[in-house]
């Protein structure tokens, strides 16, 4: 009889192309999955209901996958530092496998679990960086230090060969009836719904949960929209992106599976335009890993700015302005459209994420951490590393060689929402406004009052000047 191994799932909710899971299968034919609903995470104040609903749907799918493979997924709800070792000890497992994570909380949690397991004489095997194409220690500068600028990181990262997808878990043995009873006594529960956990999300999800759906979305994207990705990805009304970010956040699809798809596309590409689009999409995965490597090497990023000049920046932090931004009532149509999209569907187009982040930090002069947290409270794809990296990029507080990037809301709308279609979709009271005035934001006060749309809460030009002044004063004070 094979010895039992537990595989602890976290952000890898799938049984195919899962490096840690297949490593476990190579050690034994009796692999049982376990997922721990962590109160420390669920009870934090930056959890999005849409994200929890998506995650629970992915867990339902994962349960079915384990059943089809001949095994089970055990669900726990407690502090993983206590219940993972307790379950492993009760079931007399030989080892617990899992994949590493870059986030500060995960690093501390995992090390604590390792200590408890080792005290109980249980092996821990978790050397796999399943969510990354390259581990954080693999991509270093010539001086063996982490990169803090993207371009040299990309050159190094893109020059290295990438691993192929790994196999799917098959023909695994599960728990016996006696072992299932032991698991229940050790805290195993039936999988709850998001609503059972107190998270209510009545809206549709931009992508349905589960590995099969994610793979289907990848296939659809790589047979159509990818060909024009380089240009179309910037237009929020065009379905020009893969919308796989939530699936990647929870590891519902393997990063090697996606990369393999891009390699196959490059091999069959018959035009420079298509090749450029594919490579542009590949660079997005490099950005993803750049931010994850940065979070691993510089965990303080999770709590504040990277650049010293912004660590004590005199943010104005006007609460009324922040509330208007959150509600999509700033008086700037493109900003309000994006925020209403976020509030309504739990997702926002990436171009619009940059626009609203620039507006919050450079126009309203509000601490980017306020916006970063609000995004995490709403986004179905909310990921600490990507969200933090994007906000620090927009705020000029992060690893960025161009520190004062400021977006003009009007010019962004005129360039990327040319016909005002995106604004009309989300700021419905402006449907009848002429396109010229809609995208420029030059809507008359009379017309604003007539449709119940607010006047701009700040003047972009004045606020741009004020931000630059504050920045220069701060910079001078540090010299």
Secondary structure, DSSP 8 states (H G I E B T S, - for coil): ---EEEEEESS---SBS-HHHHHHHHH-SEEEEEEEE-HHHHTSTT--HHHHHHHHHHHHHHHHHHHHHT--EEEEES-HHHHHHHHHHHTT-SEEEEE---SHHHHHHHHHHHHHHHHTT-EEEEEE-TT-SS-TTTS--TTS----SHHHHHHHHHHS-------B--S-----HHHHHHHHHTT-B----TTTTT----S--SS-SSHHHHHHHHHHHHTTGGGGHHHHTT-TTS--S---HHHHHTTSS-HHHHHHHHHHHHHH--SHHHHHHHHHHHHHHHHHHHHHHHHHH-GGGGGS-SSGGGTT------HHHHHHHHHT-SS-HHHHHHHHHHHHHS---HHHHHHHHHIIIIIS---HHHHHHHHHHH-TT--HHHHHHHHHHHHT-SS-S-TT----HHHHHHHHSTTSHHHHHHSGGGTTS-HHHHHH----HHHHHHHT----SS-HHHHHHHHHHHHHHHHHHH-
